[in-house]
């Protein structure tokens, strides 16, 4: 009596073809870019006032570090728009 175990296993070539076919479909969405956030422009007077307010903060204020992080995000948003 012949064994049917070999008949129930897929051929390696069929698996390779299926993997290539499925991976080709996934490449379609890789070219999509997320929209860049808008960078708000501030007047020179607003920037000067903000600078004065930051200088008036107590030593070691957490908001100064947060503003530094915000500046980095603004730079990244500007670079995204190029």
C-alpha positions, 0 to 999 in steps of 0.5 A: 500500500502506498503512503499518501503523506507526500500528497498532502504536503504543498510543493516548495515551489507553490509556497514560494510563488504564494509568498511572492504573490502576497508580498507584492500586494503589500508594496502598494501602500508603502509610497503613501506619506502622512500629511505634514503638520502646519507650522504657525508663524509668530510675529516678532512682538509675540516672540519677544514677549514669549522670550521675556516670559521664559526669562521670568520663569524660576530656575529649573522650570519644566516648561523650558524643557517642554518649549525646547521639545516644541522647537524640535517638533517645529523644525521637523514639521518645517523639514517635512514640508520641503 
